[in-house]
Every structure is written in structure tokens, then in C-alpha cells.
Amino acid sequence: MVLKPILIHFHFHKRKTGLTSSIESVLPYFNQDFETYIFGDLIDWKKISWKSILELVFKQRYFIIHAHRNNEILRALFLRRLGGKFKIVATRHAESKPTKMTLYLLSKVDEVVTLTQSMKEHLPLKSTLISHGVNTDLFVPVENVKLKGVNQENIICVAGRVRERKGHEVFINAIVPLLKKHQNWAAVIVGKVDDHRFLEKLKTIIKNSDVEDQVYFFPESKNIKEFYQASKITVVPSFSEGFSLVCLEAMACGSTVIATQDVGVHGDVITHGEHGFLFPAGDTGKLQHLLSEILLGNVKLVKDNGRNQIVNNWSAKKEANSLIDLYRK
């Protein structure tokens, strides 16, 4: 009996993030080709202990480590100092300029993965472009989903951590004048609050505009797809993103996405007017114009085109197959 090669994904982070979701999405597709484990926390999958990894090293059993953060790469490189036959793959998740330490660590691994063309171009190391994908069997359109406590029929959603760099203030300033004219529309903001003073600033704008009964705040949710399924529109107004899984998940659920151009993967996945809509980061006027045209019915929603774009080109299965090819190199 031929043993499958062992694949170990490291996950040392102490809270669930978009990266956590991405790992969870691809793991099931590895089973046919690899004996797959998680070393770390917060992911519901078969775990492997540090002791068991050391045994693999000392027994010279071939395996693959896929790391995602500097501390994970450091641990993998420590194992390499002990000997052993294993491959280290590392994914670069940040769009920002890498530090000297990050570049050094990435230079020591066997394969580097980047998520976007922009990220690949700005990394002065050889890398393979493999974008994240979405589980299109999980993130699906569902008709007539209602959010408890939201009274309006139509919803515009913003999902993600509530902080200035995510562009919430741009969205609020764009939407509040429109809500006063469109009483059957609501704005829903869902996510963990990083800065409570910033949250109070947003609430003050809403209160001063007299649309408090049309703007709703929800805490971070484990069932985020329900928010996308309930929303006709999802706005992703962020100034920077390593990738932007929200964009893909919302599109997969049939929510028309309006996202910042030249940020994360937005410009790669969305052709303006075909799969969704793009606007310059920080441009409140442009965002307001796009929203107004949709609310007035002058511009049609593109939910089917958006969904098809994700199913055909940005699925977790496609991501997993590309990773499998890289693991086998």
C-alpha cells in the first residue's frame, strides 16, 4: 500500500480571519491526494501535534508544510535545521511592502505563493500566483432571506472589521443622503469593532442625518453568508486589502458588489459594469453616484454575472487544484 504524502497547514493565529476561512475552504479538496493535517488552532480539521511532526522529521518521512505568517515560517525553518525531508510552501498575504525580515524568511522557503498580480509584481522574489477561492457550494444565492431586526425590504451591506482603513466613513457619507430619499432601503454594517471612537463618529453622522432607523450595526457573525444572501448590494469601500475575500463571497451569494478599484483583488475579479462596479478608494461622490443610479433603477443589478464569475474562475476547488500542482513540483 502506497502512503499518501503528508500535508500540514500551519495556523497559529488566535482569532478567525479571512485567511482562516480560506484554509477551511480548500482543505476538503486535498484529501484524495494528501494525508492532510492542521498544526494550530481554530480550524475544525484533523490536528497534528508538535511531537508527531518531530517524529516525521527524525524518521525522514517526506511531508509538506504550508505556512502563512512569519512566525509559522520561522517554526518550519527551525524544523529544517533538525534535518528531515520536507518542503516548505509559504503564502504572502499582505499587499504592503514586505519588511527585510519577511523577505529573508520567504527567501528560505521552497515555494512562495502570492494572491494577486499586484502582489506578485511588487515582491522581489520568484513566486507563483494562486488566488484564494470561495466554496461555491456553501456561498450560494438564497431567495427571501431576512435579517432579524431589519425593517426595510432592501439591504446594502458592508462586511468586515469596523476601522478607518476599511472605508466605513466613506460609505456612510455616501449612503445617508440616499436613505432619506429611499425609505425602503437599509444599510447594514456587520463586523468586529476595532476602534469604538471611530464607531461613535459613524453613529454621529447617522444621527445628524436623521436616518438612525435605516442603518443597522451587527457584531461579527459566524454565518456571514446570511448577510450577503439578504443583501441586494454589498459595498467593499476599503483603502487596502491583502486579498478581499468579502468581495468574492458576496458575489458568490448573488449580491451585486461595489468595490474600490486598485485594491486587493477587486480589479482582477470585477469588470466594471459586467460583474460588479468599481470606484476610486475614498471617492465618496463616485460611490454615491453609483448607489443612486442603482437605487433609482437606472443601473441594473448584476447578481447573476457576479455569481458566474466566481463559479467559473474563483472557486476554492480551482485554488486547491493549483496548490496541489505546486505541492507536487
Long-range contacts (C-beta under 8 A, 24 or more apart in sequence): 3-35, 4-33, 4-34, 4-35, 5-33, 5-34, 5-35, 5-62, 5-63, 5-64, 5-327, 6-34, 6-35, 6-36, 6-37, 6-56, 6-61, 6-62, 6-63, 6-64, 7-34, 7-35, 7-36, 7-37, 7-63, 7-64, 7-66, 7-327, 8-36, 8-37, 8-38, 8-39, 8-48, 8-53, 8-63, 8-64, 8-65, 8-66, 9-36, 9-37, 9-38, 9-39, 9-40, 9-43, 9-66, 9-68, 10-38, 10-39, 10-40, 10-65, 10-66, 10-67, 10-68, 10-69, 10-72, 10-75, 10-76, 11-38, 11-39, 11-40, 11-41, 11-42, 11-43, 11-68, 11-72, 12-40, 12-41, 12-69, 12-71, 12-72, 12-75, 13-40, 13-41, 13-42, 13-69, 14-41, 14-42, 15-42, 16-42, 18-242, 18-243, 18-245, 18-246, 19-68, 19-93, 21-245, 22-132, 22-133, 22-243, 22-245, 22-316, 22-319, 23-68, 25-132, 25-133, 25-134, 25-135, 25-138, 25-316, 25-319, 26-133, 26-316, 26-319, 26-320, 26-323, 29-316, 29-317, 29-320, 29-321, 29-324, 30-320, 30-323, 30-324, 33-324, 33-327, 34-64, 34-324, 34-327, 53-79, 54-79, 54-82, 56-84, 56-86, 57-82, 57-83, 57-84, 57-86, 58-82, 58-83, 58-84, 60-84, 60-85, 61-85, 62-86, 63-87, 64-88, 64-89, 64-327, 65-89, 66-90, 66-91, 66-323, 66-327, 67-91, 67-109, 68-93, 69-93, 70-101, 70-102, 70-105, 73-105, 73-106, 73-108, 73-109, 74-105, 76-109, 77-105, 77-108, 77-109, 87-111, 87-327, 89-113, 89-323, 89-326, 89-327, 91-115, 91-130, 92-119, 92-123, 92-127, 93-242, 93-243, 94-119, 94-242, 95-119, 95-122, 95-240, 95-241, 95-242, 95-264, 96-240, 97-122, 98-123, 111-326, 111-329, 113-323, 113-326, 115-242, 115-243, 115-265, 116-243, 116-264, 116-265, 116-268, 117-268, 118-262, 119-242, 128-326, 130-319, 130-322, 130-323, 130-326, 131-243, 131-265, 131-268, 131-314, 131-319, 132-243, 132-245, 132-248, 132-265, 132-314, 132-316, 132-319, 133-248, 133-314, 133-315, 133-316, 133-317, 133-318, 133-319, 133-320, 134-245, 134-248, 134-249, 134-252, 134-310, 134-314, 134-315, 134-316, 135-315, 135-316, 136-252, 136-310, 136-311, 136-315, 136-316, 136-317, 138-225, 139-225, 139-228, 139-249, 139-252, 139-253, 139-310, 140-225, 140-229, 140-252, 140-253, 140-254, 141-229, 141-253, 141-254, 141-303, 141-307, 142-229, 142-253, 145-226, 145-229, 145-230, 146-230, 147-188, 147-216, 147-218, 147-226, 147-227, 147-230, 149-216, 150-186, 150-188, 150-216, 150-230, 151-186, 151-213, 152-183, 152-184, 152-185, 152-186, 152-214, 153-184, 153-185, 154-182, 154-184, 154-185, 154-186, 154-232, 155-185, 155-186, 155-187, 155-188, 155-230, 155-231, 155-232, 155-233, 156-185, 156-186, 156-187, 156-188, 156-231, 156-232, 156-233, 156-234, 156-235, 156-291, 157-187, 157-188, 157-189, 157-190, 157-227, 157-228, 157-230, 157-231, 157-233, 157-234, 157-235, 157-250, 157-255, 158-187, 158-188, 158-189, 158-190, 158-191, 158-234, 158-235, 158-236, 158-237, 159-190, 159-191, 159-224, 159-227, 159-228, 159-234, 159-246, 159-250, 160-191, 160-236, 160-238, 160-246, 161-191, 161-192, 161-193, 161-194, 162-189, 162-191, 162-192, 162-193, 162-194, 162-195, 162-198, 162-199, 162-202, 162-217, 163-194, 163-195, 163-198, 164-195, 164-198, 165-238, 165-239, 165-240, 166-191, 166-237, 166-238, 166-239, 167-236, 167-237, 167-238, 167-239, 167-260, 167-281, 167-282, 168-198, 168-202, 168-237, 169-198, 169-201, 169-202, 169-205, 170-237, 170-281, 170-282, 170-283, 170-284, 170-287, 171-235, 171-237, 171-287, 172-202, 172-205, 172-206, 172-215, 173-205, 173-284, 173-288, 174-284, 174-285, 174-287, 174-288, 174-291, 175-215, 175-288, 175-291, 176-205, 176-206, 176-209, 176-211, 176-215, 177-209, 177-288, 178-288, 178-291, 178-292, 178-295, 179-209, 179-211, 179-214, 179-215, 180-209, 180-210, 180-211, 181-295, 182-295, 183-214, 185-214, 185-295, 186-214, 186-215, 186-216, 187-214, 187-215, 187-216, 188-215, 188-216, 188-218, 188-227, 188-230, 188-231, 189-215, 189-216, 189-217, 189-218, 190-217, 190-218, 190-219, 190-220, 190-221, 190-224, 190-227, 191-218, 191-219, 191-220, 192-219, 192-220, 193-219, 224-249, 225-249, 225-253, 228-252, 228-253, 228-254, 228-255, 229-253, 229-254, 229-255, 231-255, 232-256, 232-301, 232-303, 233-257, 233-258, 233-291, 233-294, 233-301, 234-258, 235-259, 235-287, 235-291, 236-260, 236-266, 237-281, 237-287, 238-263, 238-264, 238-281, 239-263, 239-281, 239-282, 240-264, 241-265, 241-266, 247-276, 248-310, 248-314, 250-306, 251-275, 251-276, 251-306, 251-307, 251-309, 251-310, 252-306, 252-307, 252-310, 252-311, 253-307, 254-303, 254-304, 254-306, 254-307, 255-303, 255-306, 256-294, 256-301, 256-302, 256-303, 256-306, 257-306, 258-287, 258-290, 258-291, 269-309, 269-310, 269-313, 269-314, 270-306, 270-309, 273-302, 274-302, 274-305, 275-302, 275-305, 275-306, 275-309, 276-302, 276-306
